[in-house]
Amino acid sequence: MEKLRRVLSGQDDEEQGLTAQGTGLLWLPNGIKLFAVFYTLGNLAALASTCFLMGPVKQLKKMFETTRLLATVIMLLCFVFTLCAALWWRKKGLALLFCILQFLSMTWYSLSYIPYARDAVLKCCSSLFS
């Protein structure tokens, strides 16, 4: 309870945690390369970790159903392009852009498993822009 009070009052002086450590890679000389590789590997691990729920074959079949085919292809392309931008093309800004696109595509792909979630997000975004 005391730790909760310190955190809520802004007096917590302990280390920030894993997220702060991971984004700390961005400020190293080759940090964007390390960040892009670890971010992509983390997303691939997150995707593979769901295979134990239904098995790898059924997972792959569900990934390439017509309702989420486009989201899957874009997500996989973002993985490849992130690694290409970081390791071979050596474009830091492009690698960071593809990391952001990875996040967005993983989110959109994940929403495809929740009934009507994509429709709700689209309605919310359209109401914000209109």
NORWOZI-V124149 format. One record per pair of residues at least 4 apart in sequence whose C-alpha atoms are under 8 Angstrom apart, sorted by the first residue. I is the first residue (numbers start at 0). GAP is how many residues later the second one is. Records with the same first field share a line. If there is no record, write none. Layout:
BEGIN
I = GAP, GAP
END
This chain:
BEGIN
0 = 4
1 = 4
2 = 4, 9
3 = 4
4 = 4
5 = 4, 5, 6
6 = 4, 5
15 = 4, 5
16 = 4
17 = 4
18 = 4
19 = 4
20 = 4
21 = 13
22 = 12
23 = 4
24 = 6, 7, 9, 10
25 = 4, 5, 6, 8, 9
26 = 4, 5
27 = 4
29 = 4
30 = 4
31 = 4, 54, 60, 63, 64
32 = 4, 53, 54, 59, 62
33 = 4
34 = 4
35 = 4, 46, 47, 50, 59, 60, 63
36 = 4, 45, 46, 49
37 = 4
38 = 4, 60
39 = 4, 39, 42, 43, 59
40 = 4
41 = 4
42 = 4
43 = 4
44 = 4
45 = 4
46 = 4
49 = 4, 9
50 = 4, 5, 8
51 = 4
53 = 4, 5
54 = 4
55 = 4
56 = 4
57 = 4
58 = 4
59 = 4
60 = 4
61 = 6
62 = 5, 6, 9
63 = 4, 5, 8
64 = 4
65 = 4
66 = 45
67 = 4, 41, 44
68 = 4
69 = 4
70 = 4, 34, 37, 38
71 = 4, 37
72 = 4
73 = 4, 31
74 = 4, 27, 30, 31, 34
75 = 4
76 = 4
77 = 4, 20, 21, 23, 24, 27
78 = 4, 19, 23
79 = 4
80 = 4, 14, 17
81 = 4, 12, 13, 14, 16, 17
82 = 4, 5, 12
83 = 4, 5, 6
84 = 4, 5, 6, 7, 9, 10
85 = 4, 5, 6, 8, 9
90 = 4
91 = 4
92 = 4
93 = 4
94 = 4
95 = 4
96 = 4
97 = 4
98 = 4
99 = 4
100 = 4
101 = 4
102 = 4
103 = 4
104 = 4
105 = 4
106 = 4
107 = 4, 10
108 = 4
109 = 4
110 = 6, 7
111 = 5, 6
113 = 4
115 = 4
116 = 4
117 = 4
118 = 4
119 = 4
120 = 4
121 = 4
122 = 4
123 = 4
124 = 4
125 = 4
END
